[in-house]
């Protein structure tokens, strides 16, 4: 199985998104899921962003303007290169040693 190498532009925007998520989630959280979907309907577009803790409490936090801007930048970049997407997911959890592990689910380059 070959490893997909992301374009530098996408990696840089993904890093902005992850940095902002870490800036806004509560320190006590041991994991997070950020789900991003294109918004359709009467409001004319944009993205729906949900940030939650995936444990029994399912606690949520509201996205900041900075996070919304980074997500909009990624959506615009995808649009500029013609990459379609239905949902983006950024997930992370802390292992027993205290290290964070991240997984990003997004459309890959062709």
PAZAPA-4460 file (N, C-alpha, C; in steps of 0.05 Angstrom, whole numbers, plus 32768, in hexadecimal, padded with zeros to 4 digits):
% residues 110
    n_x    n_y    n_z   ca_x   ca_y   ca_z    c_x    c_y    c_z   seq   type   mol
   8011   7FE8   8000   8000   8000   8000   8012   8019   8000     1      X     A
   800D   802B   7FED   801E   8043   7FEC   8012   8059   7FFD     2      X     A
   8023   806A   8006   801B   8081   8017   8014   8098   8004     3      X     A
   7FFD   80A4   8008   7FF5   80BC   7FF9   8003   80D4   8004     4      X     A
   8010   80E3   7FF2   801D   80FC   7FFB   800A   8113   7FF4     5      X     A
   8003   8122   8008   7FF1   8139   8004   8001   8151   7FF9     6      X     A
   7FF3   8161   7FE8   8000   817A   7FDF   8006   818B   7FF8     7      X     A
   801C   819A   7FF5   8024   81AC   800B   800E   81BF   8014     8      X     A
   7FFF   81C9   8000   7FE9   81DC   8007   7FD4   81CF   8019     9      X     A
   7FCD   81B6   8012   7FB9   81A8   8022   7FC4   81A2   803E    10      X     A
   7FDC   8199   803F   7FE9   8193   8059   7FEA   81AC   806B    11      X     A
   7FF0   81C2   805F   7FF2   81DB   806F   7FD7   81E4   807A    12      X     A
   7FC2   81E1   806A   7FA7   81E8   8073   7F9E   81D4   8088    13      X     A
   7FA3   81BA   8083   7F9C   81A6   8097   7FA9   81AD   80B2    14      X     A
   7FC2   81B5   80B1   7FD0   81BC   80CA   7FC3   81D4   80D8    15      X     A
   7FBA   81E8   80C8   7FAC   81FF   80D4   7F92   81F6   80E3    16      X     A
   7F84   81E3   80D6   7F6B   81D9   80E1   7F71   81CA   80FB    17      X     A
   7F85   81B8   80FB   7F8C   81A9   8113   7F96   81BC   8129    18      X     A
   7FA6   81CF   8122   7FB0   81E2   8137   7F99   81F0   8144    19      X     A
   7F85   81F9   8134   7F6E   8207   8140   7F5D   81F5   8150    20      X     A
   7F5A   81DC   8148   7F4B   81C9   8158   7F58   81C5   8173    21      X     A
   7F72   81C2   8174   7F80   81BF   818D   7F7E   81D8   819E    22      X     A
   7F7B   81EF   8192   7F79   8209   81A1   7F5E   820B   81AE    23      X     A
   7F49   81FE   81A4   7F2E   8202   81AF   7F23   81EB   81BE    24      X     A
   7F2E   81D3   81BB   7F22   81BD   81CB   7F2C   81BF   81E8    25      X     A
   7F1A   81B7   81FA   7F22   81B7   8217   7F3A   81A5   821C    26      X     A
   7F4C   81AE   822E   7F64   819F   8234   7F5E   8183   823E    27      X     A
   7F47   817F   824B   7F40   8165   8257   7F38   8150   8241    28      X     A
   7F32   8159   8229   7F29   8147   8215   7F40   8133   820E    29      X     A
   7F38   811A   820C   7F4B   8105   8204   7F48   80FC   81E7    30      X     A
   7F36   810A   81D9   7F31   8104   81BD   7F1E   8119   81B2    31      X     A
   7F1D   811A   8197   7F0B   812C   8189   7F04   8121   816E    32      X     A
   7EED   812A   8164   7EE6   8125   8148   7EDB   813F   813D    33      X     A
   7EE7   8148   8127   7EDD   8160   8119   7ED2   8156   80FE    34      X     A
   7EB8   815B   80FA   7EAB   8153   80E2   7EA3   816C   80D2    35      X     A
   7EAB   816D   80B9   7EA6   8184   80A8   7E98   817B   808F    36      X     A
   7E81   8188   8089   7E72   8182   8071   7E6B   819B   8063    37      X     A
   7E69   819A   8048   7E60   81B2   8039   7E43   81B7   8041    38      X     A
   7E3C   81D0   8044   7E21   81D7   804B   7E12   81DD   8031    39      X     A
   7DFB   81D1   802F   7DEB   81D6   8017   7DD0   81E1   8020    40      X     A
   7DC2   81EC   800D   7DA7   81F6   8014   7DA5   8214   800F    41      X     A
   7D92   8220   801E   7D8B   823C   801A   7DA0   8250   8023    42      X     A
   7DB2   8247   8035   7DC5   825B   803F   7DDD   8260   802C    43      X     A
   7DDE   8252   8016   7DF1   8258   8001   7E0D   824C   8004    44      X     A
   7E11   823A   8017   7E2B   822C   8017   7E3A   822F   8031    45      X     A
   7E54   822B   802F   7E64   822A   8047   7E68   820E   8051    46      X     A
   7E6F   820B   806A   7E74   81F0   8075   7E67   81EE   8090    47      X     A
   7E5E   81D6   8097   7E54   81D0   80B1   7E6B   81C2   80C0    48      X     A
   7E72   81CC   80D8   7E88   81C2   80E7   7E7E   81B9   8103    49      X     A
   7E83   819F   8109   7E7B   8195   8123   7E95   818A   8131    50      X     A
   7E99   8193   814A   7EB0   818A   815A   7EA5   817D   8173    51      X     A
   7EAC   8163   8177   7EA2   8156   818E   7EB7   8143   819A    52      X     A
   7EB2   813E   81B4   7EC2   812A   81C3   7EB4   810F   81BF    53      X     A
   7EC2   80FB   81B5   7EB4   80E2   81AF   7EB2   80CE   81C6    54      X     A
   7EAD   80D8   81DE   7EA9   80C6   81F4   7E8B   80C7   81FC    55      X     A
   7E85   80BD   8214   7E6A   80BB   821D   7E5C   80D6   821F    56      X     A
   7E6B   80EC   8224   7E5E   8106   8228   7E57   8113   820E    57      X     A
   7E66   810C   81F8   7E62   8119   81DE   7E61   8137   81E0    58      X     A
   7E73   8142   81F1   7E75   815F   81F5   7E7E   816C   81DA    59      X     A
   7E74   8184   81D5   7E7B   8192   81BC   7E87   81AD   81C2    60      X     A
   7E96   81B8   81AF   7E9F   81D4   81AF   7E97   81E1   8195    61      X     A
   7E94   81FB   8195   7E8E   820A   817D   7EA7   8211   816E    62      X     A
   7EA6   820F   8153   7EBD   8217   8144   7EC2   8235   8146    63      X     A
   7EDB   823D   8145   7EE2   8259   8146   7EE2   8265   8129    64      X     A
   7EE4   827F   8128   7EE6   828C   810E   7EFF   8283   80FF    65      X     A
   7F15   827F   810F   7F2E   8276   8102   7F2B   825A   80F7    66      X     A
   7F1D   8248   8105   7F19   822D   80FA   7F07   822E   80E1    67      X     A
   7EF2   823E   80E3   7EE1   8241   80CB   7EF0   824C   80B3    68      X     A
   7F02   825E   80B8   7F12   826A   80A2   7F25   8255   8096    69      X     A
   7F32   8244   80A7   7F44   822F   809D   7F34   821A   808D    70      X     A
   7F1C   8213   8097   7F0B   8200   8088   7F03   820C   806E    71      X     A
   7EFB   8225   806D   7EF3   8232   8054   7F0B   8233   8041    72      X     A
   7F23   8237   804B   7F3B   8237   803B   7F3F   821C   802E    73      X     A
   7F3B   8207   803D   7F3F   81EC   8032   7F29   81E6   801E    74      X     A
   7F10   81ED   8023   7EFA   81E9   8010   7F00   81F8   7FF6    75      X     A
   7F09   8211   7FF8   7F10   8221   7FE0   7F27   8214   7FD1    76      X     A
   7F3A   8209   7FDF   7F51   81FC   7FD2   7F48   81E3   7FC3    77      X     A
   7F37   81D3   7FD1   7F2B   81BB   7FC3   7F1C   81C4   7FAA    78      X     A
   7F0C   81D9   7FAC   7EFC   81E2   7F95   7F0F   81EB   7F7F    79      X     A
   7F25   81F9   7F86   7F38   8203   7F72   7F46   81ED   7F62    80      X     A
   7F49   81D6   7F6F   7F56   81C0   7F60   7F42   81AB   7F56    81      X     A
   7F28   81B1   7F5B   7F13   819F   7F51   7F0F   8186   7F61    82      X     A
   7F17   8186   7F7A   7F13   816E   7F8B   7EF9   8170   7F9A    83      X     A
   7EE7   815D   7F95   7ECD   815C   7FA2   7ED0   814F   7FBD    84      X     A
   7EBF   8157   7FD0   7EBF   814B   7FEA   7EA3   814D   7FF7    85      X     A
   7E9C   8138   8006   7E83   8137   8014   7E86   813C   8032    86      X     A
   7E9D   8133   803C   7EA1   8135   8059   7EBF   8133   805F    87      X     A
   7EC8   8144   8072   7EE3   8142   807C   7EE1   813B   8099    88      X     A
   7EF3   812B   80A3   7EF4   8124   80BF   7F10   8125   80C9    89      X     A
   7F13   8134   80DF   7F2D   8136   80ED   7F28   8129   8108    90      X     A
   7F37   8115   810F   7F32   8107   8129   7F4D   8103   8137    91      X     A
   7F4C   8104   8152   7F64   8100   8161   7F5D   80F3   817C    92      X     A
   7F71   80E5   8187   7F6E   80DA   81A2   7F89   80D9   81AF    93      X     A
   7F88   80D9   81CA   7FA1   80D8   81DA   7FA5   80BB   81E2    94      X     A
   7FBD   80B1   81DE   7FC4   8095   81E7   7FCC   8096   8204    95      X     A
   7FD0   807E   8210   7FD7   807D   822D   7FF1   808C   8234    96      X     A
   8003   8091   8220   801B   809F   8226   8018   80BE   8225    97      X     A
   7FFF   80C7   821C   7FFA   80E3   821A   7FFF   80EF   81FF    98      X     A
   8006   80DE   81EB   800B   80E7   81D0   7FF1   80E8   81C0    99      X     A
   7FEE   80FD   81B0   7FD6   80FF   819F   7FDB   80F0   8185   100      X     A
   7FC6   80E3   817B   7FC7   80D6   8161   7FB0   80E2   8151   101      X     A
   7FB6   80E9   8138   7FA3   80F7   8127   7F9D   80E6   810E   102      X     A
   7F84   80E9   8104   7F7C   80DD   80EB   7F6B   80F2   80DC   103      X     A
   7F72   80F6   80C3   7F62   8108   80B2   7F56   80F8   809C   104      X     A
   7F3C   80FA   8099   7F2E   80EC   8083   7F24   8102   8070   105      X     A
   7F30   8103   8058   7F2A   8117   8044   7F2D   810B   8029   106      X     A
   7F22   8118   8014   7F27   810D   7FF9   7F45   810F   7FF2   107      X     A
   7F4F   80FA   7FE6   7F6B   80F9   7FDF   7F70   8103   7FC3   108      X     A
   7F89   810C   7FBE   7F8F   8115   7FA3   7F8C   80FE   7F8F   109      X     A
   7F84   8104   7F77   7F82   80F0   7F62   7F9D   80E6   7F5A   110      X     A
***
